């Protein structure tokens, strides 16, 4: 079915109540997705011990295994989002990633775990393109900052809840030598954790089968010569504007590399300062749940106020502010004397990552024609996911196993952040100028 057939010319935006209900459900789905994505990082040490893996192998499971389909499926799914019922696409994705997370607990080798994480990536690839498309169709441009920020806040919210669950399960497991489940028999604590976080998502998938999605917004097919007929339109638009998209998305890619590399921080704290994973997980949950959602929501509020005051480039300016704060607060904590001081820096870092996450996608929406918005958002997430997952954890794992030694995992993490940030940092000024010119053309 072509997009024109399902598009409603002149359709009104849904009521505020309906729009925010959609945001709430999509945010809940994003929380579930990030719990399933994040929990593996808290289970690195017991999985390594049970399956006999190295840091380098764990890096591949944390990164490329998830990214192979999470990143590459984004574009065809973005095309599908622009044409088919988006709530059903989300429902299918939630079911796939939830089931795949649960069966990760049955892995008995590197290959088994790798394949399960690939399936998680397939499911999660459906969510954000559909979510951003539906949010854009639910709120006018000058009111999108807050709902987008609420949705993006699920990154830290989901990670925080995953940390709490991981801390509770790992603490409880210390008093239980074995856990016995129907049909499966005796399972280890890390296996049980995967079951706990994966299976509830299947219920949420059923909810989305019943949700009414917002009508698609009318668009001018002549806008920037974009017809929106197929993927080639999106690719042509990106190619014509490669400089502006490449500039600010490269900053978001560095954010993704830093964020995904933090999957190794639980073993960093254990090997460097002697903190057990459950203690790290509990403190990290407090940091994520306090700094993450607050910074994301406040950045949305500030962005809307700046936009209403005539500063249409608010998202890109807030993105750059977050970036400048993020880099040092990612690297410095690896060289401090105590874990408590390290977490002070990581608190600020979490807030900065939240700002970038919210404002980068808002910046994409501001310069993208509505006819190809789903596809462009998919390309955006594909880009940052490929950078974060293919470059972040594998580089940390490789440097740890083959360069610094696995006891010095902290140095591998710090080096990874510094290496990939160098070039994008040098071009921040040019990025701001190119974005402002593009925004003036499409406004």
C-alpha positions, 0 to 999 in steps of 0.5 A, spaced: 500 500 500 503 506 498 503 512 503 499 516 499 493 511 500 493 511 507 495 518 508 490 523 510 490 530 507 489 535 512 488 531 518 488 534 524 493 532 530 490 527 535 488 530 542 493 532 547 491 526 551 491 521 545 498 524 543 501 523 550 498 516 551 501 514 545 508 517 547 507 513 554 506 506 551 512 507 546 516 510 552 514 503 556 516 499 550 523 503 549 524 501 557 523 494 555 527 494 549 533 497 553 532 493 559 533 487 554 539 490 551 542 492 557 542 487 562 547 483 558 553 488 561 551 486 568 552 479 567 559 479 563 563 476 569 558 470 570 557 469 563 565 469 562 566 464 567 560 459 565 562 459 558 569 460 558 569 467 554 574 472 553 573 480 553 574 480 546 568 475 545 564 479 550 565 485 546 563 481 539 556 479 543 555 486 546 556 490 539 556 486 532 552 481 534 546 486 536 548 490 531 548 486 525 540 486 524 539 492 529 543 497 524 542 494 517 534 492 518 533 500 520 532 502 512 527 497 510 523 497 516 523 505 515 520 504 508 515 499 511 514 504 517 512 510 512 507 505 508 504 500 513 500 500 520 506 502 525 503 499 531 503 492 528 510 493 526 512 495 533 508 489 536 511 484 532 518 487 534 517 487 541 515 479 541 521 478 537 526 481 542 523 479 548 522 472 546 530 472 544 532 475 550 529 470 554 532 464 550 539 468 551 538 464 558 539 457 554 546 459 551 551 454 552 556 457 547 559 463 544 555 462 538 549 460 541 549 467 545 551 471 539 545 468 535 540 470 540 543 477 541 542 477 533 535 476 534 534 481 539 537 486 534 532 484 529 526 486 534 529 492 537 530 495 530 522 496 529 521 501 534 524 507 534 523 509 526 515 507 528 515 511 534 518 517 531 514 517 526 508 516 530 510 522 535 511 527 529 504 525 527 501 526 534 504 533 535 506 540 531 513 541 530 513 547 536 511 542 541 515 535 539 521 537 544 518 534 550 514 528 547 521 526 544 525 527 550 520 523 554 521 517 549 528 518 549 528 518 557 527 511 556 534 510 555 536 511 562 530 509 565 530 502 562 538 502 563 536 504 571 531 499 571 535 493 568 541 495 573 536 494 579 533 488 577 540 485 575 542 488 582 537 484 586 537 478 582 545 477 583 544 479 590 539 474 591 543 469 587 548 469 592 544 465 597 541 460 592 546 455 589 541 453 584 534 455 581 530 450 579 524 452 574 519 447 571 521 444 564 528 447 565 530 444 571 536 447 575 539 454 572 544 459 574 542 466 576 545 469 570 540 464 566 534 466 570 535 473 569 534 473 562 528 469 563 525 475 568 527 481 563 525 477 557 518 474 558 514 480 560 515 484 554 511 479 550 504 481 554 506 488 552 506 486 544 499 484 545 497 491 547 500 494 541 495 490 537 489 494 540 492 501 539 490 506 534 495 509 531 495 517 529 493 519 522 499 520 518 500 528 516 499 531 509 505 533 506 507 537 500 510 532 495 514 537 492 518 539 498 525 539 496 523 535 490 522 529 495 516 524 493 517 519 498 515 513 493 521 509 495 528 508 499 531 511 493 528 518 495 531 518 502 538 516 499 538 521 494 536 527 499 541 524 504 546 524 498 544 532 497 545 534 504 551 529 506 555 534 509 550 537 514 547 530 516 554 527 516 557 533 521 552 532 527 550 525 526 558 524 527 557 527 534 551 522 535 555 516 533 561 518 538 555 518 544 553 512 541 560 509 542 561 512 549 554 509 551 555 502 548 562 501 551 559 503 558 557 496 557 564 494 560 563 498 566 561 493 571 567 489 570 571 495 570 569 497 577 570 490 579 577 489 577 579 496 578 576 498 585 573 491 587 566 492 587 562 486 586 557 487 580 551 487 584 553 493 588 555 497 581 548 495 578 545 498 584 549 505 584 549 505 577 541 504 577 541 511 582 545 515 577 541 513 571 534 514 574 536 520 577 540 524 572 538 520 565 530 522 565 531 529 568 536 531 563 533 528 557 526 532 559 529 538 561 533 539 554 526 538 551 523 543 555 529 548 553 529 546 546 521 548 546 522 554 549 528 556 545 524 554 538 518 558 541 523 564 542 525 564 535 531 560 535 530 554 531 537 551 531 536 549 539 536 542 538 543 542 535 546 547 540 543 543 546 547 537 542 553 540 542 553 543 549 551 535 551 557 533 547 562 538 550 560 535 557 560 528 555 567 527 553 571 529 559 566 526 564 567 519 560 574 519 560 576 522 567 573 517 571 577 511 569 583 515 572 581 517 579 582 514 586 576 511 588 569 508 585 565 514 589 569 519 585 568 515 578 561 515 579 560 523 580 563 524 573 559 518 571 553 522 573 554 528 569 556 524 563 549 520 564 546 527 563 550 529 557 548 523 554 541 524 555 541 531 552 545 528 546 540 522 545 534 527 545 536 533 541 540 529 535 533 526 533 530 532 534 535 535 530 534 530 524 526 531 524 527 539 524 531 538 517 527 532 514 521 532 509 515 529 512 515 524 506 521 520 508 521 522 515 521 514 517 526 512 513 531 518 515 530 516 522 531 509 521 538 511 517 540 516 523 539 510 528 542 505 523 548 510 523 549 511 530 548 504 532 553 501 527 558 506 530 556 505 537 556 497 536 561 495 531 566 500 534 565 501 541 564 494 545 569 490 540 574 496 540 574 495 548 574 488 548 580 488 543 584 493 547 583 489 553 585 482 551 590 484 546 593 491 548 592 493 555 591 486 559 584 484 561 586 487 568 586 494 565 580 494 562 579 501 564 584 503 560 581 500 554 575 503 555 578 510 556 582 509 550 576 507 545 572 514 547 578 518 546 580 515 539 573 515 536 572 522 538 578 526 535 575 527 528 568 529 530 570 534 535 575 538 531 569 539 526 564 542 531 564 549 528 563 547 521 557 542 523 553 548 527 554 552 520 552 547 516 546 545 520 544 553 520 544 553 513 540 547 511 535 549 517 534 556 513 533 552 507 527 548 509 524 552 514 
